[in-house]
Amino acid sequence: MTLRGLLSKIRPFVKPYRRLVIATLLLTIVGSFAVQINALILRYTVDGISNLMVEKQPLSSGFHLLATISIVLLIKEILYTFIQFGQKYYGEKLRIYISRDFSQAIVEKILTYKMAFYTSEENESGKLQTRIDLGISSLTRLVQNFFIDIMPLFANAIVALIFIFLANVYVGLLSLAIVPIYFYVSQLQANRLSGFRRKMRTYRETKNNGIISLIDSITVIKSFVREPLEAEKHKKIQYDMTENQLQTRKTSFLFEGIKSFLEQFGLVMVIILTSYFVLNGEMTIGAIMFHILLFNNVTAPIRQLHRIYDEINDAMIYSESFFEILDANQEVETSGTYIPEKIGGHIEMTDVYFDYPNGTEALKDVSMVIKPNEITALVGLSGAGKSTIINLLDKFYQPSKGTIYLDGVDLADYNTTELRKKIGLVLQKNHIFKGTIEENIRYGNPDAEFCLVEEAAKKAYIHDQIIELPQKYQSDARLLSGGQQQRIAIARLFLKDPAIIFLDEPTASLDAIATEQIKKSLDAIKENRTVIIVSHSISQIIDASSIVVMEEGKVVASGTHEELYEQRCTYFKIFSAMANSLNLDKIRQSLNM
């Protein structure tokens, strides 16, 4: 990321607020002239007092001079206070607006990305969060510095140089000569520090991702008593960051010393040159203080150059990854244009292959037919490719090869948004959003009336438990048990009323009673819909109209339960293993008793 490239990226975000920019610029220009008044007044004061002493004027004349100067300075300070307030307020307003727009733009963009973006190792949640947070903060800080700090300082420096040149060309040339040298040293400092800053960005991403991972896995860590091991992992990152920070500060201090010397050297030269002109009779005594103050106005922004370069380099470094996320157009979900009036649910997969972004081969030459308004079960060992098929049917991913048809139309031609409105998905662990039970159910249809929310909860067999809660439907949904949360997700699906439903291990990790209750909910929602279910539960599989058996990414058999069981092949082994795991002999004895 170059400075020109960075400015071109920021420009679209600044453009809507050009009136604020113009107002800030005008106030900055006026303020830069107001700053020079002190130097003019000081020269006038020193020369005036000097003349009064030479002419041996009475003390009253001096009081008159001081009163005039005081009034002028007071009026100037009052006006300058208003100018500074307006300039800083408009600049800060611009920063806040742009920060808001950056945040909204990145949120809107990442919501459009396909699943492959989120499953990439480079886009783990901790790394994404760090890139977004640091990108926004560094970019908005750059805008703030430019309109509130940098621009006024440089405007003051330019106006001060103009005044110096108007007073004396030689002093102006001397003052101007210091500037490029100072710029060069500051740029060397920035280039030297850029490598350290890039390393720090990587360390921060790794650290944040590690902390998130540590919190997510805290139960496992404690159960295996691995706290010292995890602390040691984190300690290494911290030590690497510390060493990098020390090197950064060491380099900064070295260059700061060089720049301080240059500034003081320039000041000494200005004093010597102006003193020479005074002694030679070409300047008045007041000109010495006049040029010193103006030279300070020139060097003030130069003193800030290191910070300015730091901010610009931070913005360029952190904006790289930020704009990579914002501009990752190849990651945006592809969408067709076909919008059907009604979806029947006839699905046909023909010679489908699929590889995940990390290179894992998930499906190989898969062909199958799923009939509408029937229940189809996908059966196979873990890693057989069952969940991958659901991901493809929901257009979370595109097949690497082959075609998927829905009601005779290529699935790729469907408008993704409209297609997903007709599809419902129940996972092993459905996400419950922060908020009330009503809000979570209403997620299926935000415009639904409350009576429909209640009706959906009744169909999901959760209404009776909700009304027993102190706050009923306004209770915090995240405080519910796992089984209750699963039924909230199913109620959400009832409210959506999709034509096709995908069930991916909907009763896994739940106790027997919760599983039985959820089975009632699922049985209710399966009616008159095309249902595809992935499950290791015998009760879910045996009810299916058709069963597709998968092994290592391939379809090895399909048919009804009876047909597949009689073949005594893969399905027979899987079903027998499921039945044996239930200890059916013992269960049968207990039921007979």
ZALO-367554 format. One record per residue (C-alpha): x, z, y; residue number from 1. Coordinates in pm, whole numbers, always signed. Example, Ala and Ser with C-alpha at 12.3 -4.5 7.8 and 13.67 -1.06 7.14 Angstrom:
2
xx:zz:yy:nr
+1230:+780:-450:1
+1367:+714:-106:2
! end
This chain:
593
xx:zz:yy:nr
+0:+0:+0:1
+149:-112:+334:2
+42:+22:+673:3
-121:-310:+758:4
-303:-313:+426:5
-415:+46:+479:6
-552:-31:+825:7
-740:-333:+689:8
-897:-108:+425:9
-1002:+151:+683:10
-1131:-101:+939:11
-1473:-160:+771:12
-1536:+215:+778:13
-1439:+243:+1147:14
-1626:-68:+1264:15
-1978:+87:+1268:16
-1852:+347:+1517:17
-1679:+114:+1765:18
-1861:+277:+2058:19
-1701:+609:+1966:20
-1364:+434:+1940:21
-1404:+272:+2284:22
-1509:+602:+2444:23
-1210:+778:+2288:24
-970:+507:+2406:25
-1100:+520:+2766:26
-1070:+898:+2779:27
-721:+876:+2630:28
-604:+630:+2897:29
-746:+843:+3179:30
-595:+1157:+3025:31
-249:+997:+2991:32
-238:+938:+3368:33
-365:+1291:+3437:34
-78:+1439:+3234:35
+181:+1283:+3468:36
+35:+1462:+3773:37
+236:+1776:+3693:38
+563:+1585:+3724:39
+455:+1427:+4053:40
+341:+1761:+4194:41
+662:+1933:+4085:42
+877:+1670:+4260:43
+662:+1697:+4571:44
+689:+2080:+4562:45
+1068:+2094:+4517:46
+1127:+1832:+4786:47
+877:+1999:+5022:48
+1033:+2344:+4983:49
+1381:+2196:+5015:50
+1286:+2027:+5343:51
+1127:+2345:+5478:52
+1446:+2538:+5403:53
+1666:+2276:+5564:54
+1446:+2265:+5874:55
+1413:+2646:+5870:56
+1034:+2631:+5893:57
+832:+2959:+5902:58
+689:+3116:+5587:59
+335:+3012:+5685:60
+431:+2646:+5638:61
+538:+2725:+5281:62
+204:+2898:+5210:63
+19:+2590:+5332:64
+225:+2373:+5096:65
+164:+2605:+4799:66
-212:+2623:+4873:67
-237:+2243:+4876:68
-45:+2213:+4550:69
-252:+2487:+4382:70
-583:+2320:+4475:71
-464:+1980:+4347:72
-340:+2130:+4017:73
-660:+2332:+3972:74
-881:+2027:+4023:75
-658:+1828:+3788:76
-677:+2095:+3515:77
-1059:+2116:+3542:78
-1092:+1739:+3510:79
-832:+1725:+3232:80
-1019:+1995:+3038:81
-1332:+1779:+3033:82
-1129:+1471:+2944:83
-958:+1651:+2653:84
-1288:+1792:+2532:85
-1449:+1448:+2527:86
-1149:+1283:+2366:87
-1117:+1547:+2092:88
-1491:+1571:+2034:89
-1536:+1197:+1996:90
-1227:+1176:+1777:91
-1346:+1461:+1556:92
-1694:+1310:+1538:93
-1541:+983:+1424:94
-1336:+1164:+1160:95
-1640:+1348:+1022:96
-1849:+1031:+1007:97
-1575:+834:+833:98
-1511:+1118:+587:99
-1881:+1117:+502:100
-1881:+740:+455:101
-1569:+750:+234:102
-1729:+1015:+11:103
-2059:+830:-15:104
-1888:+496:-81:105
-1678:+633:-368:106
-1978:+806:-528:107
-2194:+494:-505:108
-1911:+282:-648:109
-1817:+495:-947:110
-2183:+509:-1047:111
-2171:+130:-1096:112
-1874:+133:-1333:113
-1908:+66:-1702:114
-1833:+326:-1964:115
-1489:+181:-2035:116
-1375:+305:-1694:117
-1458:+667:-1779:118
-1313:+657:-2130:119
-975:+532:-2008:120
-694:+786:-2032:121
-599:+706:-1670:122
-945:+807:-1551:123
-981:+1153:-1699:124
-1208:+1376:-1491:125
-927:+1592:-1349:126
-722:+1289:-1244:127
-1023:+1117:-1088:128
-1115:+1428:-895:129
-761:+1467:-762:130
-736:+1102:-656:131
-1070:+1110:-481:132
-1015:+1446:-307:133
-661:+1372:-192:134
-749:+1014:-98:135
-1040:+1116:+124:136
-856:+1411:+282:137
-541:+1207:+362:138
-738:+911:+500:139
-962:+1122:+720:140
-659:+1322:+836:141
-495:+994:+935:142
-802:+895:+1138:143
-809:+1239:+1297:144
-439:+1228:+1386:145
-464:+877:+1527:146
-758:+941:+1759:147
-693:+1306:+1845:148
-314:+1347:+1827:149
-114:+1026:+1791:150
-295:+797:+2034:151
-298:+1046:+2329:152
+69:+1133:+2273:153
+184:+773:+2269:154
-37:+685:+2564:155
+125:+973:+2754:156
+471:+848:+2652:157
+403:+490:+2765:158
+261:+599:+3101:159
+554:+843:+3149:160
+802:+560:+3082:161
+625:+343:+3339:162
+657:+621:+3599:163
+1027:+668:+3515:164
+1100:+296:+3549:165
+913:+285:+3881:166
+1125:+575:+4007:167
+1462:+455:+3869:168
+1536:+169:+3631:169
+1859:+323:+3494:170
+1693:+652:+3399:171
+1409:+449:+3246:172
+1651:+247:+3033:173
+1824:+566:+2918:174
+1491:+727:+2824:175
+1380:+412:+2644:176
+1709:+385:+2450:177
+1645:+717:+2273:178
+1309:+604:+2134:179
+1419:+335:+1880:180
+1699:+559:+1751:181
+1448:+839:+1696:182
+1207:+599:+1531:183
+1482:+478:+1297:184
+1576:+830:+1189:185
+1210:+921:+1134:186
+1158:+611:+922:187
+1465:+697:+712:188
+1315:+1042:+660:189
+979:+896:+559:190
+1138:+652:+312:191
+1348:+929:+159:192
+1041:+1153:+118:193
+806:+887:-23:194
+951:+919:-375:195
+902:+1295:-371:196
+544:+1251:-253:197
+460:+1005:-531:198
+593:+1253:-786:199
+387:+1529:-624:200
+72:+1318:-659:201
+138:+1277:-1032:202
+211:+1650:-1071:203
-112:+1742:-894:204
-319:+1507:-1110:205
-162:+1647:-1428:206
-204:+2005:-1309:207
-572:+1965:-1214:208
-652:+1783:-1536:209
-471:+2055:-1731:210
-670:+2331:-1562:211
-1002:+2156:-1634:212
-896:+2104:-1998:213
-789:+2470:-2019:214
-1128:+2594:-1894:215
-1318:+2360:-2128:216
-1121:+2479:-2430:217
-1094:+2849:-2342:218
-1292:+2959:-2650:219
-1056:+2778:-2889:220
-749:+2905:-2701:221
-861:+3267:-2727:222
-976:+3241:-3087:223
-632:+3113:-3192:224
-454:+3354:-2952:225
-269:+3067:-2788:226
-272:+3204:-2431:227
+113:+3224:-2416:228
+146:+2864:-2539:229
-97:+2729:-2277:230
+66:+2940:-2006:231
+405:+2791:-2099:232
+267:+2436:-2071:233
+132:+2512:-1725:234
+458:+2686:-1630:235
+659:+2366:-1686:236
+434:+2169:-1449:237
+458:+2445:-1190:238
+839:+2452:-1211:239
+858:+2073:-1177:240
+632:+2091:-871:241
+844:+2371:-722:242
+1166:+2173:-764:243
+1005:+1867:-609:244
+878:+2073:-314:245
+1222:+2227:-254:246
+1384:+1883:-249:247
+1117:+1766:-6:248
+1173:+2057:+233:249
+1552:+2027:+209:250
+1536:+1660:+311:251
+1288:+1736:+590:252
+1504:+2013:+739:253
+1812:+1788:+738:254
+1639:+1509:+928:255
+1466:+1754:+1164:256
+1809:+1883:+1269:257
+1932:+1531:+1341:258
+1623:+1448:+1547:259
+1644:+1772:+1744:260
+2005:+1689:+1833:261
+1907:+1339:+1948:262
+1631:+1477:+2169:263
+1856:+1733:+2334:264
+2134:+1477:+2376:265
+1891:+1247:+2558:266
+1775:+1530:+2782:267
+2134:+1616:+2878:268
+2206:+1252:+2961:269
+1894:+1232:+3182:270
+2003:+1547:+3370:271
+2357:+1410:+3420:272
+2235:+1069:+3539:273
+1971:+1206:+3778:274
+2218:+1463:+3914:275
+2463:+1180:+3985:276
+2198:+991:+4183:277
+2108:+1309:+4376:278
+2472:+1378:+4463:279
+2513:+1013:+4560:280
+2220:+1045:+4797:281
+1997:+798:+4608:282
+1747:+1062:+4491:283
+1603:+1387:+4619:284
+1650:+1719:+4435:285
+1287:+1708:+4318:286
+1364:+1390:+4125:287
+1568:+1594:+3874:288
+1267:+1802:+3768:289
+1046:+1494:+3797:290
+1253:+1298:+3544:291
+1300:+1597:+3311:292
+922:+1650:+3287:293
+858:+1279:+3237:294
+1132:+1262:+2972:295
+961:+1552:+2792:296
+636:+1352:+2801:297
+823:+1063:+2640:298
+983:+1279:+2369:299
+665:+1480:+2291:300
+525:+1212:+2059:301
+875:+1154:+1922:302
+888:+1520:+1823:303
+567:+1455:+1629:304
+700:+1142:+1459:305
+797:+1322:+1140:306
+445:+1462:+1105:307
+295:+1125:+1193:308
+510:+953:+932:309
+422:+1224:+681:310
+51:+1170:+741:311
+83:+791:+726:312
+288:+807:+405:313
+46:+1054:+250:314
-239:+823:+341:315
-58:+517:+199:316
+38:+697:-123:317
-292:+871:-194:318
-500:+579:-67:319
-345:+355:-333:320
-520:+535:-617:321
-830:+600:-402:322
-879:+232:-321:323
-795:+140:-681:324
-1108:+334:-776:325
-1310:+194:-486:326
-1201:-166:-549:327
-1204:-168:-930:328
-1449:-459:-938:329
-1347:-554:-1291:330
-1488:-218:-1400:331
-1833:-277:-1252:332
-2109:-315:-1507:333
-2217:-671:-1567:334
-2587:-737:-1537:335
-2800:-1036:-1627:336
-3106:-1158:-1441:337
-3367:-1163:-1717:338
-3647:-911:-1661:339
-3913:-914:-1935:340
-4269:-805:-1868:341
-4270:-616:-2197:342
-4011:-531:-2462:343
-4115:-565:-2823:344
-3805:-411:-2977:345
-3692:-681:-3221:346
-3311:-650:-3232:347
-3073:-884:-3408:348
-2696:-847:-3421:349
-2499:-1154:-3529:350
-2129:-1141:-3624:351
-2054:-862:-3375:352
-1701:-733:-3326:353
-1601:-459:-3083:354
-1274:-295:-2979:355
-1263:+6:-2747:356
-1046:-20:-2433:357
-773:+188:-2602:358
-747:-78:-2875:359
-944:+103:-3148:360
-1131:-146:-3365:361
-1482:-2:-3403:362
-1696:-287:-3540:363
-1606:-581:-3763:364
-1844:-871:-3830:365
-2160:-661:-3802:366
-2492:-835:-3858:367
-2829:-663:-3890:368
-3195:-693:-3797:369
-3398:-405:-3651:370
-3771:-459:-3665:371
-3997:-353:-3376:372
-4214:-39:-3396:373
-4022:+85:-3699:374
-3765:+358:-3759:375
-3418:+235:-3854:376
-3152:+483:-3962:377
-2778:+417:-3935:378
-2593:+601:-4210:379
-2222:+636:-4272:380
-1926:+867:-4259:381
-1777:+973:-3925:382
-1601:+680:-3759:383
-1811:+419:-3939:384
-1930:+272:-3605:385
-2286:+409:-3585:386
-2266:+552:-3232:387
-2078:+241:-3121:388
-2380:+28:-3209:389
-2601:+246:-2988:390
-2347:+212:-2707:391
-2363:-167:-2740:392
-2743:-177:-2755:393
-2764:+33:-2439:394
-2514:-208:-2272:395
-2261:+69:-2214:396
-2011:-179:-2356:397
-2007:-553:-2423:398
-1926:-692:-2770:399
-1574:-828:-2804:400
-1720:-1109:-3011:401
-2063:-1204:-3144:402
-2411:-1181:-2997:403
-2688:-922:-2977:404
-3043:-1046:-2931:405
-3340:-844:-2808:406
-3674:-1017:-2861:407
-3487:-1344:-2906:408
-3295:-1319:-2577:409
-2920:-1251:-2552:410
-2881:-886:-2452:411
-2614:-989:-2198:412
-2879:-1190:-2009:413
-3098:-884:-1951:414
-3095:-710:-1615:415
-2913:-387:-1709:416
-3113:-160:-1480:417
-3450:-291:-1594:418
-3342:-285:-1960:419
-3240:+80:-1945:420
-3573:+170:-1790:421
-3723:+62:-2125:422
-3471:+252:-2340:423
-3457:+623:-2417:424
-3150:+805:-2546:425
-3127:+1148:-2709:426
-2777:+1268:-2788:427
-2636:+1552:-2997:428
-2595:+1752:-2677:429
-2795:+1624:-2384:430
-2683:+1702:-2033:431
-2893:+1955:-1846:432
-2857:+1922:-1471:433
-2822:+2214:-1236:434
-3175:+2294:-1125:435
-3514:+2399:-1254:436
-3685:+2305:-1578:437
-3935:+2095:-1385:438
-3656:+1903:-1210:439
-3483:+1834:-1541:440
-3799:+1704:-1708:441
-3894:+1506:-1397:442
-3558:+1326:-1426:443
-3739:+1097:-1669:444
-3974:+990:-1389:445
-3904:+1137:-1043:446
-4245:+1022:-912:447
-4450:+1184:-1190:448
-4717:+1436:-1100:449
-4678:+1791:-1227:450
-4960:+1751:-1478:451
-4759:+1473:-1646:452
-4453:+1699:-1654:453
-4659:+1963:-1834:454
-4799:+1704:-2072:455
-4447:+1586:-2159:456
-4339:+1947:-2223:457
-4638:+1999:-2455:458
-4551:+1687:-2653:459
-4196:+1817:-2687:460
-4331:+2156:-2812:461
-4157:+2348:-2530:462
-4449:+2419:-2291:463
-4550:+2748:-2455:464
-4198:+2886:-2426:465
-4166:+2773:-2063:466
-4480:+2951:-1943:467
-4354:+3276:-2097:468
-4054:+3270:-1860:469
-4081:+3478:-1538:470
-4054:+3170:-1316:471
-4207:+2929:-1567:472
-4120:+2568:-1476:473
-3909:+2685:-1181:474
-3668:+2871:-1411:475
-3303:+2764:-1430:476
-3286:+2506:-1708:477
-2924:+2585:-1791:478
-3018:+2938:-1903:479
-3221:+2802:-2195:480
-3092:+2801:-2552:481
-2942:+2488:-2711:482
-3262:+2406:-2898:483
-3475:+2457:-2588:484
-3246:+2236:-2382:485
-3273:+1966:-2648:486
-3652:+1977:-2623:487
-3627:+1958:-2242:488
-3431:+1636:-2296:489
-3701:+1508:-2530:490
-3972:+1602:-2277:491
-3774:+1404:-2021:492
-3793:+1110:-2262:493
-4171:+1146:-2303:494
-4205:+1126:-1926:495
-3995:+809:-1920:496
-4207:+657:-2199:497
-3953:+398:-2321:498
-4027:+115:-2566:499
-3701:+170:-2760:500
-3546:+504:-2850:501
-3195:+578:-2970:502
-3140:+914:-3141:503
-2773:+1003:-3191:504
-2742:+1319:-3400:505
-3032:+1485:-3212:506
-3046:+1796:-3434:507
-2676:+1849:-3501:508
-2528:+2192:-3421:509
-2872:+2356:-3407:510
-3013:+2631:-3627:511
-3275:+2560:-3894:512
-3575:+2680:-3690:513
-3469:+2486:-3381:514
-3410:+2179:-3600:515
-3760:+2208:-3745:516
-3916:+2245:-3398:517
-3723:+1948:-3260:518
-3820:+1739:-3564:519
-4184:+1786:-3460:520
-4096:+1665:-3110:521
-3907:+1368:-3248:522
-4185:+1277:-3490:523
-4426:+1271:-3196:524
-4208:+1049:-2980:525
-4133:+801:-3261:526
-4493:+681:-3279:527
-4543:+313:-3188:528
-4185:+271:-3073:529
-3872:+101:-3201:530
-3646:+386:-3308:531
-3282:+377:-3413:532
-3150:+706:-3541:533
-2800:+822:-3628:534
-2814:+1143:-3826:535
-2667:+1339:-4114:536
-3000:+1511:-4169:537
-3180:+1411:-4489:538
-3519:+1475:-4330:539
-3445:+1229:-4049:540
-3299:+958:-4272:541
-3550:+968:-4555:542
-3840:+902:-4314:543
-3685:+578:-4187:544
-3854:+245:-4262:545
-3512:+83:-4301:546
-3164:+224:-4354:547
-2840:+47:-4260:548
-2529:+178:-4435:549
-2198:+142:-4252:550
-1842:+193:-4363:551
-1525:+145:-4153:552
-1705:-61:-3889:553
-1888:-287:-4132:554
-2242:-305:-4268:555
-2213:-259:-4644:556
-2583:-231:-4738:557
-2935:-213:-4597:558
-3284:-147:-4729:559
-3528:+136:-4793:560
-3422:+478:-4921:561
-3545:+400:-5272:562
-3370:+62:-5287:563
-3038:+194:-5166:564
-3051:+503:-5384:565
-3107:+292:-5697:566
-2800:+78:-5615:567
-2580:+382:-5672:568
-2325:+266:-5412:569
-2211:+406:-5077:570
-2556:+531:-4975:571
-2601:+711:-5307:572
-2270:+896:-5252:573
-2357:+991:-4894:574
-2711:+1102:-4980:575
-2593:+1300:-5283:576
-2328:+1472:-5071:577
-2591:+1564:-4812:578
-2821:+1701:-5080:579
-2543:+1897:-5252:580
-2437:+2049:-4920:581
-2787:+2196:-4893:582
-2753:+2370:-5232:583
-3088:+2228:-5343:584
-3080:+2401:-5685:585
-3073:+2743:-5523:586
-3340:+2638:-5271:587
-3562:+2509:-5553:588
-3529:+2838:-5743:589
-3620:+3036:-5431:590
-3924:+2817:-5362:591
-4042:+2849:-5726:592
-4017:+3229:-5701:593
! end
